[in-house]
């Protein structure tokens, strides 16, 4: 990944690369934080609960058709 932040060069190549990597990790952390906040907006549904709800709707629908 390439950092969007302009890093001031220190003159030491190893320190400069570490600073660039640190900024890249900070950007990745911000993206992960956004993804986590988006995923927390959705409530997980239990498969068994979902199946039971479908069965109730099907029984209600089929009873109307058969009547």
KOLLUMFI-139600 format. One record per residue (C-alpha): residue number from 1; x, y, z. Coordinates in steps of 0.2 Angstrom, whole numbers, m for minus. Layout:
<lumdrens>
+-----+-------+-------+-------+
!   k !    xx !    yy !    zz !
+-----+-------+-------+-------+
! NUM !     X !     Y !     Z !
...
+-----+-------+-------+-------+
</lumdrens>
This chain:
<lumdrens>
+-----+-------+-------+-------+
!   k !    xx !    yy !    zz !
+-----+-------+-------+-------+
!   1 !     0 !     0 !     0 !
!   2 !     6 !    17 !    m3 !
!   3 !     3 !    30 !    10 !
!   4 !    m6 !    46 !     5 !
!   5 !     3 !    56 !    19 !
!   6 !    19 !    65 !    14 !
!   7 !    32 !    59 !    26 !
!   8 !    46 !    70 !    30 !
!   9 !    62 !    61 !    26 !
!  10 !    74 !    59 !    41 !
!  11 !    89 !    54 !    30 !
!  12 !    89 !    37 !    37 !
!  13 !    82 !    25 !    25 !
!  14 !    76 !    12 !    37 !
!  15 !    67 !    25 !    48 !
!  16 !    59 !    32 !    33 !
!  17 !    52 !    15 !    27 !
!  18 !    46 !    12 !    45 !
!  19 !    37 !    28 !    46 !
!  20 !    29 !    25 !    29 !
!  21 !    23 !     8 !    35 !
!  22 !    17 !    15 !    51 !
!  23 !     6 !    27 !    41 !
!  24 !     0 !    13 !    30 !
!  25 !    m5 !     3 !    45 !
!  26 !   m14 !    18 !    53 !
!  27 !   m24 !    20 !    36 !
!  28 !   m28 !     2 !    36 !
!  29 !   m34 !     3 !    54 !
!  30 !   m46 !    17 !    50 !
!  31 !   m53 !     7 !    36 !
!  32 !   m56 !    m8 !    47 !
!  33 !   m64 !     3 !    60 !
!  34 !   m76 !     9 !    47 !
!  35 !   m80 !    m8 !    41 !
!  36 !   m83 !   m14 !    59 !
!  37 !   m95 !     1 !    62 !
!  38 !  m104 !    m4 !    46 !
!  39 !  m105 !   m22 !    51 !
!  40 !  m112 !   m18 !    68 !
!  41 !  m127 !   m10 !    61 !
!  42 !  m134 !   m27 !    55 !
!  43 !  m141 !   m39 !    67 !
!  44 !  m136 !   m57 !    64 !
!  45 !  m151 !   m69 !    61 !
!  46 !  m151 !   m86 !    68 !
!  47 !  m154 !   m99 !    55 !
!  48 !  m167 !  m109 !    66 !
!  49 !  m176 !   m93 !    70 !
!  50 !  m177 !   m88 !    51 !
!  51 !  m183 !  m106 !    47 !
!  52 !  m197 !  m105 !    60 !
!  53 !  m202 !   m88 !    53 !
!  54 !  m203 !   m95 !    36 !
!  55 !  m213 !  m110 !    41 !
!  56 !  m226 !   m98 !    50 !
!  57 !  m228 !   m88 !    35 !
!  58 !  m230 !  m103 !    24 !
!  59 !  m243 !  m111 !    35 !
!  60 !  m252 !   m95 !    36 !
!  61 !  m252 !   m93 !    17 !
!  62 !  m256 !  m111 !    13 !
!  63 !  m271 !  m111 !    25 !
!  64 !  m278 !   m96 !    15 !
!  65 !  m276 !  m105 !    m1 !
!  66 !  m284 !  m121 !     5 !
!  67 !  m299 !  m112 !    13 !
+-----+-------+-------+-------+
</lumdrens>
